[in-house]
Every structure is written in C-alpha cells, then in structure tokens.
Amino acid sequence: MSTEVQIQKIEELLQQLLDAEPEYFCISIKIKPTNNIKVFMDGDKGLPIEKCVYFNRKLYKLIEEKGWYPDGDFSLEVSSPGVDEPLKMHRQYIKNIGRNVEVVFTDDSKSEGKLMEVAEADIIIEQTTGKGKKAVTKQLVIPFNNIKSVTVQIKF
C-alpha cells in the first residue's frame, strides 16, 4: 500500500472520529518510512493535550483493528502543529483573527500586522507605524494567491 493510500485511509478513519467532534479538524498526516504516523490537528478554540490523547487512543485502536500493519509495526503521534508552523487551513486563519501575523508573499517579501478579517479569497491585516500622536494605522488587503505563508507571531 503506497504512502498516499495509507494517508487517505487514515484520514477516513480520523474523519469518523471528527464527525462526532466537529470543533476539531485535521491539518495534515505524514507517514515516515518507519511507519511512524504523525497526525497534526487543531480546534476552533485550541486543542488541549487531553484531546490529543483521546484522538491518539481512538485512532490507534481503529488502525490496529484494520490490520494494515502486521504485528503492530507502527507508531502514532497526534499533536497540534508547533507555534512556528505556517497556517494551512481557512479554519486556522479564522481562529487566529486578532493575533499578530507575518505574511510571506509569493515574491518572498514580508509584511507584519494584526489579522483583522478572513474572507474566501483574501485576508486583511492592520499595520501601525509610528508612535503616540504620529501613529498611522492602515489596513492591507492580501489575496490568498499572493501569499506564500502566514505565521502567527508570538510577542512577549
């Protein structure tokens, strides 16, 4: 069974679990040559560690029952993507409205600002330059087809 077919079959099993918990969603599934399956998920209000454990146990059992990996020759990791991972899905953009983001454009130029709105075809970020009374705020509409990646910026 090719890796693409394995991923598709695992996505189908995971979707059965997600149908009962619609606030959570799958971002991506990767399988290493050692049959290490990595499932990256998120939720509209975050993904608590308890939910990662829950999905891991349920999905592991479903995969085991299918017998795709003889002698249980696989491992499974379920986690949310790291904070440094770019946003991939529309739901992730919506979840991060109000947060600071860095946008990398298709020409590799960059722009930072607060994610204000997410539409089907574009996002709007707000940028403030200057300080105090000289501060100027402008909104920038960025079509998705001009975006290479968007990463949430954590400020301390």
Secondary structure, DSSP 8 states (H G I E B T S, - for coil): --HHHHHHHHHHHHHHHHHT-TTEEEEEEEE-TT-EEEEEEEETT---HHHHHHHHHHHHHHHHHHT-SGGG--EEEEE---TTS---SHHHHHHTTTSEEEEEETTS-EEEEEEEEE-SSEEEEEEEES-GGG-EEEEEEEEGGGEEEEEE----
